[in-house]
Amino acid sequence: MIVVTGAAGFIGSCLVSRLNKEGLTDILLVDDFSKQEKDPNLDGKQFAGKVERSEFESWLKSNGEQVDFIYHIGARTDTTEFDKSIFDELNVNYTKMIWNFCTQKRVPLVYASSAATYGLGEYGYEDSHEIIPKLKPLNPYGDSKNDFDIWALQQTNTPPFWAGLKFFNVYGPNEYHKGRMASVIFHAFNQILSNGGMKLFRSHNPEYTDGGQLRDFVYVKDVVEVCLYLRNSKPASGIYNLGSGKARTFLDLAKNTFKAMEKEENIAFIDTPADIRDKYQYFTEANMNKLVSSGYSKPFHTLEEGVADYVKNYLSGTKYY
């Protein structure tokens, strides 16, 4: 049995869909299923059962022998939440519980880390284990992800295979429920649909033009392909970047959204809110050499390809993957 935590969420539900496409249906879904806005993400998916997030630890104690792989995708991801205790409970301690189970029962584990661990990029964006203890995330969410990565690297007892994935700016279908935490592409589509234009943050850094801020945008379909690869190939255990490997500007993103919607460009700029200016990342780009060197050879969607597929095949009809 494959376990997917965060299974009703954005990346988790796409992963379940991708596993189904491989003919895999013996899947246990773990999540907080009380949030009904996530229910459509699971419509039509095939799986063996559901367990509430709060009951998963006791389920493992009784049923752990059935498990042969865990994808721990679930996490508290709100970067505007500043209560550290919430992240300690849901992101750090919960993941330690899963890690310890996988170590004891010899179950391979893939878990979600985050590019938020890199902070302002003072040490670059290379997924080298040596720099992880030095990183300075900008919020409690990033701290929680880095705290677990540091802990994992300190362990002498580990699962037989494990990988922590530093997700960069993931976008794509099944993020309808995420509200303000959804991707910029999702918000751009809805702004353009409602008023014919969209707004980007003005640059407050003289090294970048307005809209020239750069991010590594990675399509969720590529993310789940990497997840499948890790299960099937089990390369060297460790922490891996998961981005497209190519930084693109927000202006590129906006222009491609207008193009995919077949609308005339109408882009305005607004000031970045003062309370986040000193924590604003002007550049992120995943160094993908480690994953590629491990044997991963599938090409990633370009921003043009990903935005076109997302807008035309999902957002335009509120369809799910």
Summary of the structure (lengths in Angstrom):
residues: 321
radius of gyration: 19.2
end to end distance: 22.0
largest distance: 58.1
contacts: 1042
relative contact order: 0.14
helix: 46%
strand: 17%
